[in-house]
Amino acid sequence: MATHITSECINCGACEPECPNSAISQGDETYLIDPERCTECVGFFDHEECQSVCPVECCLPDPARVETEQALIQRALALHPEDAELKARVGSGDVPSRFRK
């Protein structure tokens, strides 16, 4: 499931630079996450980076977009076709993921 930002967002911007997929942008009142770019940081971290830096804990899994780890890995590969390190992690099965905690 893609992560989304709730209305509790204080518009601080801490999350935006942490996203490895450039999925976060500033909206009118809160920051927004593009669900087509969000991989929940699968392939890069074992947790969602936006959640880890959010001071009000408003970056949460979106229950309306449940996705498998494999789907998120495939999205990460599609978003980063030139990332040799990501490809190597996927190839070796050593993919950082919240699913593997």
C-alpha positions in Angstrom: 0.0 0.0 0.0 1.3 3.4 -0.8 1.9 5.7 2.1 -0.2 8.8 2.3 -0.1 12.0 4.3 -3.0 12.8 6.6 -4.6 16.1 7.3 -2.5 16.4 10.5 0.4 17.4 8.3 2.0 20.7 9.5 3.6 21.4 6.1 7.1 21.3 7.6 8.7 19.6 4.5 10.9 17.1 6.5 9.6 14.2 4.5 10.1 15.5 0.9 13.9 15.2 0.7 13.9 11.8 2.4 11.9 10.0 -0.4 14.1 7.9 -2.6 11.5 8.1 -5.4 10.7 11.8 -5.4 7.1 10.9 -4.7 6.5 13.7 -2.1 5.6 17.2 -3.1 4.1 20.2 -1.4 0.3 20.6 -1.9 -1.9 23.6 -1.0 -2.3 22.7 2.7 -0.3 19.6 3.2 2.4 17.6 1.5 1.2 14.9 -0.9 2.5 11.5 -1.9 2.1 10.3 -5.5 1.0 6.7 -5.0 2.4 5.8 -8.5 5.8 6.7 -7.3 5.6 5.5 -3.7 7.3 2.1 -3.0 7.0 2.5 0.8 10.8 2.7 0.5 10.9 -1.1 -0.4 14.3 -1.7 -2.0 16.0 1.2 -0.2 15.1 1.0 3.5 13.5 -1.4 6.0 11.0 1.3 7.0 9.3 4.3 5.4 11.7 7.2 5.5 8.9 9.8 5.5 7.4 8.2 8.6 10.7 8.2 10.4 11.3 11.9 10.0 7.7 13.2 10.4 7.4 15.2 13.6 3.6 14.6 13.8 3.5 11.0 12.5 1.1 11.8 9.7 2.8 9.6 7.0 0.7 6.4 7.2 0.0 3.4 5.1 -3.0 4.0 2.8 -5.6 1.3 3.4 -7.2 2.1 0.1 -4.0 1.0 -1.8 -2.9 -2.4 -0.5 0.1 -3.6 -2.5 2.5 -6.6 -2.2 6.2 -6.4 -1.6 6.8 -7.8 -5.0 4.7 -5.1 -6.7 6.6 -2.4 -4.8 9.9 -3.9 -5.8 8.9 -3.9 -9.4 7.8 -0.3 -9.1 11.2 0.6 -7.6 13.0 -1.1 -10.5 10.8 0.7 -13.0 11.4 4.1 -11.3 15.2 3.5 -11.1 16.2 1.6 -14.2 19.8 2.7 -14.0 20.3 1.9 -10.3 22.8 -1.0 -10.3 22.8 -1.3 -6.5 19.1 -1.7 -6.4 19.2 -4.3 -9.1 21.9 -6.2 -7.2 19.9 -6.2 -4.0 16.8 -7.5 -5.8 18.9 -10.1 -7.6 20.4 -11.4 -4.4 17.1 -11.3 -2.5 18.5 -8.9 0.0 15.9 -6.2 -0.4 15.4 -3.8 2.4 11.6 -3.8 3.2 9.2 -3.2 6.0 7.7 -6.6 5.0 10.8 -8.3 6.3 10.9 -6.9 9.8 
